[in-house]
Amino acid sequence: MAVSGVQGPQAPKLSELLERDPYLAPFEQDFQRRYALFYKRLKSIDENEGGLNKFSKSYKSFGVNQFVDGGVYCKEWAPGAEAVFLTGDFNGWNPFSHPYKKMEYGKWELFIPPGQDGFSPVPHGSKLKVVIRAQNGELLYRISPWARYVVRYEGKVNYDWVHWDPPQSYIRKHRSPKKLKSLRIYESHVGIASPEGKIASYKNFTFNVLPRIRDLGYNCIQLMAVMEHAYYASFGYQVTSFFAASSRYGTPDDLKELIDVAHSMGITVLLDVVHSHASKNSEDGLNKFDGTDSCFFHSGPRGTHRIWDSRLFDYANWEVLRFLLSNLRMWIEDYGFDGFRFDGVTSMLYHNHGIGKEFSGDYNEYFGLDVDEDALCYLMLANHMINFLHPECITIAEDVSGMPALCRPVAEGGGGFDYRLAMAIPDKWIKIIKELKDEDWNMGNIVYTLTNRRCDEKYIAYAESHDQALVGDKTLAFRLMDAEMYTNMSVFTPLTPVIDRGIQLHKMIRLITHTLGGDGYLNFMGNEFGHPEWLDFPRKGNNESFHYARRQFNLTDDHLLRYKFLNEFDRDMNKLEEKFGWLASPPAYVTEKHESNKVIAFERAGLLFIFNFHPYESYVDYRVGVEVPGKYKIIMDSDASEYGGHQRLDHNTEYFSEEYPHNYRPNSVMVYIPSRVAIVLQNTDVPH
């Protein structure tokens, strides 16, 4: 009999993985052991909880949930508590009038019958607290780990738990888009999505930012900092309430509307989910919920991340699995999210959390005692559950280590993710720009970094994400143009060498990353038009300023500024991908990476891409190898005037191939490639 969609304790398709990568053969037992652990947990869930479907729906019974008859059912897991009570506005804050009944395995439950009028005894919008009597007799006032809405009122340090049960909740009008073949992701933060110096709202994002994203040709947004976090400057990575959508941007219904409107535009919505650690807050977080340091987390030093100063989950714990799997399910089914980008996967995978570890790619680094197989098992369960119950959903792993098979199906002994982030690419661009003169850029090294990915595992390529924009760092545009962005971005000022170089390289870096670097593409909001400066949230160190915690969309909307050129290029680059689908095509075939000429050329999705990174050398009649003979025409070039280029190429020119082998291709074309220009050519003899 199948166990929640899985047959047997042996990985049924492991042989396919080992056939694809024979270097993994010595680690066959490791894969089988990991899969057996996954199977054992899944089987146990089936036998003890009635299946994965029921187990992961626990958010409907834990916390405080309304019954149809008006009664309220409350349930908590607090194994270290001596007694548990519910208090709040509904009982005049009497700490002891509503005690929970003790159940097996550290669980507690309480049923509050409906009032005489048939209405709920706990009204919508009223404040609540769980009261825990700890083992030492101390009374602890806590927010339920399952709380769906928490609010910090002005002048208060901690969040308040507010019972969210509106008489009429938002009703979804649009279906989720079908699973995308080409992912073009717009990484977004709702709070900074406005030029104004304040925390922007879900509503602002829905009506002002979504149309902009659609116009730019992105088909997916990845929402950061949605899971509630007490410290705004943590970028959402110190989560306090896992089931609560951040109230600083609006209500849960506002977020549901945002996702629904995105779906109406054909845009897929991913949640940046943080299951790698949790905030150390105990007043309004998970930490010490039942008075012990082991509830949800490892006790002692193992339970704290020494760099992040946050708590670490015990992924072997039954109730932690219930909590985290139910959390994923709630975001999909209640809010309509179409999948997740899992943050901090490297920290989860290894007992050393990847701290101070340089992963060389030696396979021995990914197997053995340093791998946290309980955490890996949780990720396998999470991906299996999502794929089993919601196969249209997408999952992306943020893993810097390069764990083999992380993005292969669980049936092969893999982690089950759809994609992983190509995290070496942005680091490489920063290193090149910081350390090398233009004449010293290494074409082979650029190509190697962009193409160095595991066979049959999908990668999301990006030139920069939010990580590169944080204070203390600089966006690519700011690295390239720096202080001149303040003085020379007007179209009425002369085009200086610094601005010219910055604009041209910004476009080329993005296009080569988009076309050569992976199977999906990501951009952080605002960076498409070269957003100036860095990103810094209001904090004591900057006098609580919002100056850097906003996105200045007004810059690209101003037609007298050169930001518009980068914005136009980004949009047309995405629209071209939408038409030709190179992200969903097999990896590119690179025909040229010429060091002295500074030229890179490759074919992908039936198109020919040529990049001349030379700062001043242009080439007339430059021979480039091609597979398919025919007539080639330019369909995009970064030198066009609408992109702030010098308009040195004539798009009416036709380039005819010759039966002249070049760079291991049977045919070749002779093209004119000006300095610092990227060109995309289509063979017009081949129907698209």
C-alpha positions as CSV (number, residue, x, y, z in Angstrom):
1,M,0.0,0.0,0.0
2,A,1.3,3.5,-0.9
3,V,2.3,5.8,1.9
4,S,0.9,9.3,1.1
5,G,1.9,8.9,-2.5
6,V,5.2,7.0,-1.9
7,Q,6.1,3.4,-2.7
8,G,8.5,1.5,-0.3
9,P,11.5,2.5,1.8
10,Q,14.0,2.3,-1.1
11,A,14.4,5.4,-3.4
12,P,12.6,4.0,-6.5
13,K,14.5,6.1,-9.1
14,L,17.9,6.4,-7.5
15,S,19.5,4.5,-10.3
16,E,18.5,7.3,-12.7
17,L,20.4,9.8,-10.5
18,L,23.5,7.7,-10.3
19,E,23.4,7.0,-14.0
20,R,23.2,10.7,-14.7
21,D,26.1,11.5,-12.3
22,P,28.3,8.4,-11.8
23,Y,30.5,10.3,-9.3
24,L,27.6,10.0,-6.8
25,A,27.8,6.2,-6.9
26,P,30.1,5.9,-3.8
27,F,27.4,7.7,-1.9
28,E,24.5,5.4,-2.8
29,Q,24.1,4.3,0.8
30,D,23.8,7.9,2.0
31,F,21.0,8.5,-0.5
32,Q,19.2,5.3,0.5
33,R,19.6,6.2,4.2
34,R,18.2,9.7,3.7
35,Y,15.3,8.3,1.7
36,A,14.6,5.6,4.3
37,L,14.4,8.3,7.0
38,F,11.9,10.3,4.8
39,Y,9.8,7.2,4.2
40,K,9.8,6.2,7.9
41,R,8.6,9.7,8.9
42,L,5.9,9.7,6.2
43,K,4.7,6.2,7.2
44,S,4.6,7.3,10.8
45,I,2.5,10.3,9.8
46,D,0.1,8.0,7.9
47,E,-0.2,5.6,10.8
48,N,-0.5,8.1,13.6
49,E,-2.2,11.1,12.1
50,G,-4.4,9.7,9.3
51,G,-2.1,10.8,6.5
52,L,0.0,13.8,5.3
53,N,-3.1,15.6,4.1
54,K,-4.7,15.6,7.6
55,F,-1.4,16.2,9.4
56,S,-0.6,19.3,7.4
57,K,-4.0,20.8,7.9
58,S,-3.3,21.2,11.6
59,Y,-3.6,25.0,11.3
60,K,-7.3,24.5,11.2
61,S,-7.3,22.9,14.7
62,F,-4.3,24.5,16.5
63,G,-4.4,28.0,17.8
64,V,-7.9,29.6,18.0
65,N,-10.4,28.4,15.4
66,Q,-14.0,29.2,14.9
67,F,-16.6,26.4,14.7
68,V,-19.6,26.8,12.4
69,D,-22.0,26.8,15.3
70,G,-20.2,29.9,16.8
71,G,-18.1,28.0,19.3
72,V,-14.4,28.4,19.5
73,Y,-11.9,25.5,19.7
74,C,-8.4,26.2,21.0
75,K,-5.4,23.9,20.9
76,E,-1.7,24.4,21.8
77,W,1.4,22.2,22.1
78,A,3.3,23.2,25.3
79,P,5.0,20.1,26.7
80,G,6.9,22.1,29.4
81,A,3.8,23.8,30.8
82,E,2.2,23.0,34.1
83,A,-1.1,24.6,33.1
84,V,-2.4,26.6,30.1
85,F,-5.2,29.2,30.0
86,L,-6.7,31.6,27.5
87,T,-7.3,35.2,28.4
88,G,-8.2,38.4,26.6
89,D,-10.8,41.0,25.9
90,F,-13.5,38.3,25.8
91,N,-13.1,37.4,29.5
92,G,-12.0,40.8,30.9
93,W,-8.4,39.5,31.0
94,N,-9.1,37.0,33.7
95,P,-6.0,34.8,33.5
96,F,-7.6,31.6,35.0
97,S,-11.3,31.6,33.9
98,H,-10.6,29.5,30.7
99,P,-8.2,26.7,31.5
100,Y,-7.1,24.2,28.8
101,K,-7.4,20.5,29.3
102,K,-4.2,18.5,29.2
103,M,-4.0,15.9,26.5
104,E,-1.4,13.4,25.4
105,Y,2.1,14.4,24.1
106,G,2.2,17.8,25.6
107,K,-1.0,19.1,23.9
108,W,-3.7,21.2,25.5
109,E,-7.2,21.9,24.3
110,L,-10.1,24.2,25.2
111,F,-13.6,24.5,23.8
112,I,-15.6,27.7,24.5
113,P,-19.3,27.3,23.6
114,P,-21.1,29.9,21.6
115,G,-22.9,32.7,23.4
116,Q,-26.7,32.5,24.0
117,D,-27.2,34.6,20.8
118,G,-25.2,31.9,18.8
119,F,-22.4,34.3,18.2
120,S,-18.7,33.6,18.9
121,P,-17.6,34.2,22.5
122,V,-14.3,35.6,21.1
123,P,-15.2,38.6,18.8
124,H,-13.3,39.5,15.6
125,G,-10.6,42.1,16.4
126,S,-10.4,41.3,20.1
127,K,-7.0,40.8,21.8
128,L,-5.9,37.4,23.2
129,K,-3.0,35.8,25.1
130,V,-2.2,32.3,26.0
131,V,-1.2,32.1,29.7
132,I,1.4,29.4,30.5
133,R,2.2,28.4,34.0
134,A,5.8,27.3,33.8
135,Q,7.4,24.5,35.7
136,N,8.8,27.0,38.2
137,G,5.3,28.4,38.8
138,E,5.9,31.6,36.8
139,L,3.0,32.9,34.7
140,L,4.0,33.7,31.1
141,Y,1.8,35.7,28.8
142,R,2.3,34.4,25.2
143,I,1.1,34.8,21.7
144,S,0.0,31.5,20.2
145,P,2.5,30.1,17.7
146,W,-0.5,29.6,15.4
147,A,-1.7,33.2,15.7
148,R,-3.0,34.5,12.3
149,Y,-2.8,38.2,13.0
150,V,-0.6,40.3,15.3
151,V,-0.4,44.0,15.5
152,R,2.1,46.4,17.1
153,Y,0.3,49.5,18.3
154,E,2.0,52.9,18.4
155,G,4.2,53.4,21.4
156,K,4.4,49.7,22.2
157,V,7.5,47.5,21.9
158,N,5.8,44.1,21.5
159,Y,3.1,42.8,19.2
160,D,-0.4,42.1,20.3
161,W,-2.3,39.0,19.2
162,V,-5.6,40.1,17.6
163,H,-8.2,37.5,16.8
164,W,-8.8,37.6,13.1
165,D,-12.3,36.2,12.1
166,P,-14.0,38.8,9.9
167,P,-17.7,38.3,9.2
168,Q,-16.8,38.3,5.4
169,S,-13.3,37.4,4.4
170,Y,-11.8,38.2,1.0
171,I,-13.1,35.8,-1.7
172,R,-10.7,34.8,-4.4
173,K,-11.9,35.6,-7.9
174,H,-9.0,34.3,-10.1
175,R,-7.4,31.0,-10.4
176,S,-3.6,30.5,-10.0
177,P,-1.7,30.6,-13.3
178,K,-0.5,27.3,-14.7
179,K,3.0,26.2,-13.7
180,L,5.5,28.4,-15.6
181,K,8.1,27.0,-18.0
182,S,10.2,30.2,-17.9
183,L,10.4,31.9,-14.5
184,R,11.1,35.6,-14.6
185,I,11.0,36.6,-11.0
186,Y,10.6,40.2,-9.6
187,E,11.9,39.9,-6.0
188,S,9.8,42.4,-4.0
189,H,9.4,43.9,-0.6
190,V,6.0,45.5,0.0
191,G,7.2,47.9,2.6
192,I,9.7,49.7,0.4
193,A,7.7,49.6,-2.8
194,S,7.0,53.3,-2.9
195,P,9.1,56.5,-3.4
196,E,7.6,57.9,-0.2
197,G,9.5,57.8,3.1
198,K,7.2,55.4,4.9
199,I,6.2,51.8,5.1
200,A,4.2,51.1,2.0
201,S,1.0,49.0,2.0
202,Y,-0.3,45.8,0.3
203,K,-2.8,48.1,-1.4
204,N,-0.1,50.3,-2.8
205,F,1.7,47.2,-4.2
206,T,-1.6,45.9,-5.7
207,F,-2.6,49.0,-7.5
208,N,0.8,50.8,-8.2
209,V,3.5,48.1,-8.4
210,L,1.8,45.1,-10.0
211,P,0.9,46.9,-13.2
212,R,4.6,48.0,-13.4
213,I,5.8,44.4,-12.9
214,R,3.4,43.2,-15.6
215,D,4.6,45.9,-18.0
216,L,8.2,44.9,-17.4
217,G,7.5,41.4,-18.5
218,Y,8.0,39.6,-15.2
219,N,5.7,36.6,-14.8
220,C,6.5,35.9,-11.1
221,I,6.9,37.9,-7.9
222,Q,8.7,36.7,-4.8
223,L,7.4,38.5,-1.8
224,M,9.9,39.0,1.0
225,A,9.2,40.0,4.7
226,V,5.6,38.8,4.7
227,M,5.8,36.4,7.6
228,E,5.5,38.6,10.7
229,H,8.8,39.9,12.1
230,A,9.2,42.3,15.0
231,Y,12.3,44.0,13.7
232,Y,11.6,45.7,10.3
233,A,15.3,46.1,9.6
234,S,15.8,42.2,9.6
235,F,14.3,42.2,6.1
236,G,11.8,39.7,7.4
237,Y,14.4,37.1,8.3
238,Q,13.8,37.1,12.1
239,V,10.2,35.7,12.1
240,T,8.1,36.0,15.2
241,S,4.7,34.8,14.0
242,F,4.9,32.2,11.3
243,F,1.2,32.1,10.4
244,A,0.6,35.9,10.5
245,A,0.9,38.1,7.4
246,S,2.8,41.2,8.5
247,S,0.3,43.8,9.7
248,R,2.6,46.7,9.1
249,Y,1.5,46.6,5.4
250,G,-2.3,46.0,6.0
251,T,-4.7,43.2,6.8
252,P,-4.7,39.6,5.8
253,D,-7.4,40.4,3.3
254,D,-5.3,43.1,1.7
255,L,-2.6,40.5,1.0
256,K,-5.2,38.0,-0.3
257,E,-6.4,40.7,-2.7
258,L,-2.8,41.5,-3.8
259,I,-2.2,37.8,-4.7
260,D,-5.6,37.5,-6.5
261,V,-5.0,40.6,-8.6
262,A,-1.5,39.3,-9.5
263,H,-3.2,36.1,-10.6
264,S,-5.6,38.1,-12.8
265,M,-2.5,39.5,-14.6
266,G,-1.1,36.0,-15.1
267,I,1.6,36.6,-12.4
268,T,2.7,33.7,-10.2
269,V,3.3,34.7,-6.5
270,L,6.0,33.0,-4.4
271,L,6.5,33.5,-0.6
272,D,10.0,34.0,0.8
273,V,9.6,31.4,3.5
274,V,11.9,31.3,6.6
275,H,12.0,27.8,8.1
276,S,15.7,27.9,8.8
277,H,15.5,29.8,12.1
278,A,13.2,32.0,14.2
279,S,13.5,35.2,16.2
280,K,14.8,34.9,19.8
281,N,11.8,37.1,21.0
282,S,9.8,35.3,23.6
283,E,7.2,38.0,24.4
284,D,5.9,38.0,20.9
285,G,7.8,35.1,19.3
286,L,8.1,31.3,19.5
287,N,11.1,31.3,21.8
288,K,10.4,29.7,25.3
289,F,6.7,29.5,24.5
290,D,6.2,26.9,27.3
291,G,8.9,28.3,29.6
292,T,11.6,25.9,28.4
293,D,14.2,26.5,25.8
294,S,13.4,23.2,24.0
295,C,9.9,23.9,22.8
296,F,10.1,23.9,18.9
297,F,13.9,24.3,19.1
298,H,17.0,22.3,20.1
299,S,18.0,23.1,23.7
300,G,21.4,24.4,24.6
301,P,24.0,25.7,22.2
302,R,22.7,23.6,19.3
303,G,19.5,25.6,19.4
304,T,21.0,29.0,18.7
305,H,22.7,30.3,15.5
306,R,25.8,32.1,16.7
307,I,25.9,34.5,13.8
308,W,22.2,35.3,13.3
309,D,21.6,35.2,17.1
310,S,18.3,33.3,16.4
311,R,16.7,30.0,17.5
312,L,17.1,26.8,15.5
313,F,14.3,24.3,14.9
314,D,14.5,20.6,16.0
315,Y,13.4,19.1,12.7
316,A,13.2,15.6,14.2
317,N,10.4,16.7,16.5
318,W,7.0,15.5,15.6
319,E,5.2,18.7,16.5
320,V,7.8,20.9,14.8
321,L,7.1,18.9,11.6
322,R,3.4,19.5,12.1
323,F,3.9,23.2,12.7
324,L,6.2,23.8,9.7
325,L,4.3,21.6,7.1
326,S,1.0,23.1,8.2
327,N,2.6,26.6,7.8
328,L,3.4,25.9,4.2
329,R,-0.1,24.5,3.6
330,M,-1.8,27.5,5.1
331,W,0.1,30.0,2.9
332,I,-0.9,28.1,-0.2
333,E,-4.5,27.4,0.7
334,D,-5.6,30.4,2.7
335,Y,-3.7,33.1,0.8
336,G,-3.2,31.5,-2.6
337,F,0.6,31.6,-2.8
338,D,1.9,29.5,-5.7
339,G,5.1,28.2,-4.0
340,F,8.1,29.2,-1.9
341,R,11.7,30.4,-2.0
342,F,13.1,28.6,1.0
343,D,15.6,30.9,2.8
344,G,18.8,29.7,4.5
345,V,18.8,26.2,3.2
346,T,22.6,25.9,3.6
347,S,22.2,26.7,7.3
348,M,19.6,23.9,7.6
349,L,21.6,21.3,5.7
350,Y,24.7,21.3,7.8
351,H,25.4,21.1,11.6
352,N,28.0,23.8,11.1
353,H,25.3,25.9,9.2
354,G,27.9,26.6,6.6
355,I,29.6,29.1,8.9
356,G,33.2,29.8,7.7
357,K,32.9,26.9,5.3
358,E,34.2,27.3,1.7
359,F,32.5,24.6,-0.3
360,S,35.0,23.4,-2.9
361,G,32.6,21.0,-4.7
362,D,34.3,17.9,-3.4
363,Y,31.4,15.4,-3.0
364,N,32.7,14.3,0.4
365,E,31.6,17.6,1.8
366,Y,27.9,16.8,1.1
367,F,27.8,13.4,2.9
368,G,28.7,12.2,6.3
369,L,28.3,13.3,9.8
370,D,28.2,17.1,9.2
371,V,24.9,16.8,7.2
372,D,21.8,17.4,9.3
373,E,19.7,14.6,7.9
374,D,16.7,15.5,10.0
375,A,16.6,19.0,8.4
376,L,17.2,17.4,4.9
377,C,14.4,15.0,5.7
378,Y,12.1,17.9,6.6
379,L,12.8,19.6,3.3
380,M,12.1,16.3,1.4
381,L,8.8,16.0,3.3
382,A,7.9,19.7,2.6
383,N,8.6,19.3,-1.2
384,H,6.9,15.9,-1.3
385,M,3.8,17.4,0.4
386,I,3.7,20.4,-1.9
387,N,4.1,18.3,-5.0
388,F,1.6,15.6,-3.7
389,L,-1.2,18.1,-2.7
390,H,-0.4,21.1,-5.0
391,P,1.7,19.9,-8.0
392,E,1.3,23.3,-9.7
393,C,3.4,25.0,-6.9
394,I,7.1,25.9,-7.3
395,T,9.9,25.6,-4.7
396,I,13.3,27.3,-4.9
397,A,16.2,26.6,-2.5
398,E,18.7,29.3,-1.4
399,D,21.7,27.0,-1.0
400,V,25.2,28.3,-1.4
401,S,26.8,24.9,-0.8
402,G,25.8,23.1,-4.0
403,M,24.3,20.0,-2.3
404,P,24.0,17.4,-5.1
405,A,20.5,16.3,-6.1
406,L,18.8,19.0,-4.0
407,C,16.8,19.9,-7.1
408,R,16.0,16.3,-8.1
409,P,12.8,14.5,-7.3
410,V,12.5,12.8,-3.9
411,A,12.0,9.5,-5.7
412,E,15.6,9.8,-6.9
413,G,16.8,10.4,-3.3
414,G,16.9,14.1,-4.0
415,G,15.7,17.1,-2.0
416,G,12.6,17.7,-4.3
417,F,13.2,21.4,-5.1
418,D,12.3,22.7,-8.5
419,Y,15.1,25.3,-8.6
420,R,18.1,26.6,-6.7
421,L,19.6,30.0,-6.7
422,A,22.8,30.5,-8.7
423,M,24.4,32.3,-5.9
424,A,28.0,32.4,-7.3
425,I,26.9,34.7,-10.2
426,P,26.2,37.9,-8.3
427,D,29.4,37.4,-6.3
428,K,31.4,37.0,-9.5
429,W,30.0,40.3,-11.0
430,I,30.9,42.2,-7.9
431,K,34.4,40.7,-7.8
432,I,35.0,41.6,-11.4
433,I,33.7,45.2,-11.1
434,K,35.6,45.8,-7.8
435,E,38.9,44.2,-8.7
436,L,39.5,44.3,-12.4
437,K,40.1,46.9,-15.1
438,D,37.8,46.5,-18.1
439,E,40.7,45.3,-20.2
440,D,41.4,42.5,-17.7
441,W,38.0,40.9,-17.6
442,N,38.4,37.2,-18.1
443,M,35.8,35.9,-20.7
444,G,36.5,32.3,-19.9
445,N,35.9,32.9,-16.2
446,I,32.7,34.7,-16.8
447,V,31.4,31.9,-19.0
448,Y,32.5,29.3,-16.5
449,T,30.6,31.0,-13.7
450,L,27.5,31.4,-15.7
451,T,27.4,27.8,-17.0
452,N,28.9,25.9,-14.0
453,R,25.7,24.2,-12.8
454,R,24.7,20.6,-12.1
455,C,23.3,18.7,-15.0
456,D,19.5,18.4,-14.9
457,E,19.1,20.6,-11.8
458,K,17.4,24.0,-12.6
459,Y,19.0,27.2,-11.5
460,I,17.7,30.8,-11.0
461,A,20.3,33.2,-12.4
462,Y,20.6,36.7,-11.2
463,A,23.1,39.6,-11.4
464,E,22.0,41.0,-8.1
465,S,19.3,40.4,-5.5
466,H,18.3,42.2,-2.3
467,D,21.6,40.8,-0.7
468,Q,23.7,43.0,-2.9
469,A,21.6,46.1,-2.2
470,L,21.9,46.1,1.6
471,V,23.7,48.9,3.5
472,G,27.4,48.4,3.5
473,D,27.1,47.1,-0.1
474,K,26.2,48.7,-3.4
475,T,23.9,47.9,-6.3
476,L,25.6,47.1,-9.6
477,A,24.5,50.5,-11.0
478,F,26.0,52.3,-8.0
479,R,29.3,50.3,-8.2
480,L,29.5,51.2,-11.9
481,M,28.5,54.9,-11.7
482,D,28.8,55.9,-8.1
483,A,28.6,59.6,-7.3
484,E,27.9,60.6,-10.9
485,M,24.4,59.1,-10.6
486,Y,23.6,62.2,-8.5
487,T,24.8,64.7,-11.1
488,N,24.9,63.2,-14.6
489,M,21.8,61.1,-15.1
490,S,19.8,63.9,-16.8
491,V,19.5,63.7,-20.6
492,F,20.4,67.4,-20.7
493,T,23.9,66.8,-19.2
494,P,26.7,65.5,-21.4
495,L,27.1,61.7,-21.4
496,T,30.2,61.3,-19.3
497,P,32.5,58.2,-19.8
498,V,31.5,56.9,-16.3
499,I,27.8,57.1,-17.0
500,D,28.2,55.7,-20.5
501,R,30.3,52.8,-19.3
502,G,27.9,52.1,-16.4
503,I,24.7,52.1,-18.6
504,Q,26.3,49.9,-21.3
505,L,27.8,47.3,-18.9
506,H,24.6,47.3,-16.7
507,K,22.6,46.1,-19.8
508,M,25.2,43.6,-20.9
509,I,25.6,42.0,-17.5
510,R,21.9,41.6,-17.2
511,L,21.4,40.1,-20.6
512,I,24.3,37.6,-20.4
513,T,23.1,36.5,-17.0
514,H,19.5,36.2,-18.2
515,T,20.5,34.2,-21.4
516,L,23.4,32.1,-20.3
517,G,23.1,31.8,-16.5
518,G,20.3,29.4,-15.8
519,D,16.7,28.1,-16.2
520,G,15.0,31.1,-14.5
521,Y,15.9,34.7,-13.9
522,L,15.5,37.0,-10.9
523,N,15.7,40.8,-10.4
524,F,15.3,42.8,-7.2
525,M,12.7,45.5,-7.4
526,G,14.2,48.8,-8.7
527,N,17.4,47.3,-9.9
528,E,16.1,46.9,-13.4
529,F,16.4,50.7,-13.9
530,G,19.7,51.0,-12.0
531,H,18.3,52.1,-8.6
532,P,20.9,54.4,-7.0
533,E,22.3,53.9,-3.5
534,W,21.9,51.0,-1.1
535,L,19.0,49.7,1.0
536,D,18.9,50.6,4.7
537,F,15.9,50.3,7.0
538,P,15.0,52.8,9.7
539,R,17.1,52.1,12.8
540,K,18.9,53.9,15.6
541,G,22.1,54.0,13.5
542,N,20.4,56.2,10.8
543,N,18.1,58.2,13.1
544,E,15.1,56.0,12.0
545,S,15.3,57.4,8.5
546,F,13.3,56.0,5.6
547,H,15.5,57.7,3.0
548,Y,17.1,54.5,1.9
549,A,14.1,52.2,2.7
550,R,12.1,53.1,-0.4
551,R,12.1,52.5,-4.2
552,Q,12.4,55.6,-6.3
553,F,10.2,54.5,-9.2
554,N,9.8,58.3,-9.9
555,L,13.3,58.2,-11.3
556,T,12.4,55.8,-14.2
557,D,9.1,57.5,-14.8
558,D,10.9,60.8,-15.4
559,H,11.6,60.9,-19.1
560,L,14.4,63.5,-18.6
561,L,16.5,61.0,-16.7
562,R,18.6,58.2,-18.1
563,Y,17.2,55.6,-15.8
564,K,14.4,55.1,-18.4
565,F,16.9,53.5,-20.8
566,L,17.8,50.7,-18.4
567,N,14.1,50.2,-17.6
568,E,13.2,49.9,-21.3
569,F,16.0,47.4,-21.9
570,D,15.0,45.2,-19.0
571,R,11.4,45.2,-20.3
572,D,12.3,44.3,-23.8
573,M,14.8,41.6,-22.6
574,N,11.9,39.9,-20.7
575,K,9.5,40.3,-23.6
576,L,12.0,38.7,-25.9
577,E,12.4,35.7,-23.5
578,E,8.6,35.4,-23.4
579,K,8.6,35.1,-27.2
580,F,11.6,32.7,-27.6
581,G,11.7,30.9,-24.2
582,W,15.4,30.5,-23.7
583,L,15.0,29.9,-20.0
584,A,13.0,26.8,-20.7
585,S,15.4,25.7,-23.4
586,P,18.5,23.4,-23.0
587,P,21.7,25.2,-21.8
588,A,23.5,27.4,-24.4
589,Y,26.2,26.1,-26.7
590,V,29.1,28.5,-26.3
591,T,31.1,29.0,-29.5
592,E,33.4,31.8,-28.4
593,K,35.1,33.2,-25.3
594,H,37.9,35.2,-26.8
595,E,40.2,36.7,-24.2
596,S,42.0,39.4,-26.2
597,N,39.0,40.4,-28.3
598,K,36.8,40.3,-25.1
599,V,34.0,38.5,-27.1
600,I,31.6,35.9,-25.9
601,A,29.2,34.2,-28.4
602,F,26.6,31.4,-27.9
603,E,23.5,29.9,-29.3
604,R,20.3,29.1,-27.3
605,A,16.7,28.7,-28.1
606,G,17.5,29.2,-31.8
607,L,19.0,32.6,-31.2
608,L,22.6,33.8,-31.6
609,F,23.9,36.0,-28.7
610,I,27.1,38.0,-29.2
611,F,28.7,40.2,-26.5
612,N,31.7,42.5,-27.1
613,F,33.0,43.5,-23.6
614,H,36.0,45.3,-25.0
615,P,36.0,48.9,-23.7
616,Y,37.0,50.5,-27.0
617,E,37.6,47.9,-29.8
618,S,34.9,47.4,-32.4
619,Y,35.1,44.6,-34.9
620,V,34.0,44.7,-38.6
621,D,33.3,41.4,-40.2
622,Y,33.8,39.3,-37.1
623,R,33.3,35.6,-37.8
624,V,31.0,33.8,-35.4
625,G,30.2,30.0,-35.7
626,V,26.5,28.9,-36.0
627,E,24.9,25.5,-36.2
628,V,22.0,26.3,-38.5
629,P,22.6,28.0,-41.9
630,G,20.4,30.9,-43.0
631,K,19.7,34.6,-43.0
632,Y,20.4,36.3,-39.6
633,K,18.8,39.6,-38.5
634,I,19.3,41.6,-35.3
635,I,16.2,41.5,-33.1
636,M,17.8,43.3,-30.1
637,D,20.9,45.2,-29.4
638,S,22.0,47.1,-26.3
639,D,23.4,49.9,-28.5
640,A,19.9,51.1,-29.6
641,S,19.1,54.7,-28.9
642,E,16.0,53.8,-26.8
643,Y,18.4,52.0,-24.4
644,G,20.8,54.9,-24.1
645,G,23.2,53.4,-26.7
646,H,25.0,55.0,-29.6
647,Q,22.9,53.5,-32.4
648,R,25.9,52.0,-34.3
649,L,24.0,49.0,-35.7
650,D,21.5,49.0,-38.6
651,H,18.7,46.5,-37.8
652,N,17.9,46.3,-41.6
653,T,21.2,44.6,-42.2
654,E,21.0,40.9,-43.2
655,Y,23.8,38.5,-42.2
656,F,24.0,35.4,-44.5
657,S,25.7,32.4,-43.1
658,E,28.5,30.6,-45.1
659,E,29.3,26.9,-45.1
660,Y,32.5,27.8,-43.4
661,P,33.2,25.8,-40.2
662,H,34.2,28.0,-37.2
663,N,34.7,27.1,-33.5
664,Y,33.3,23.6,-33.9
665,R,30.2,24.8,-35.8
666,P,29.5,23.8,-39.4
667,N,28.6,27.3,-40.5
668,S,29.5,30.9,-39.6
669,V,28.3,34.5,-40.1
670,M,30.3,37.7,-40.4
671,V,29.0,40.5,-38.2
672,Y,29.8,44.0,-37.1
673,I,30.1,44.2,-33.3
674,P,30.8,47.6,-31.8
675,S,32.6,48.0,-28.5
676,R,30.7,47.3,-25.3
677,V,27.6,46.0,-27.0
678,A,25.4,42.9,-26.8
679,I,23.5,41.7,-29.9
680,V,20.8,39.1,-30.3
681,L,20.3,37.7,-33.8
682,Q,17.5,35.4,-35.1
683,N,17.8,33.1,-38.1
684,T,14.8,34.3,-40.1
685,D,14.9,31.3,-42.4
686,V,13.9,29.1,-39.5
687,P,10.2,29.5,-38.4
688,H,9.9,30.2,-34.7
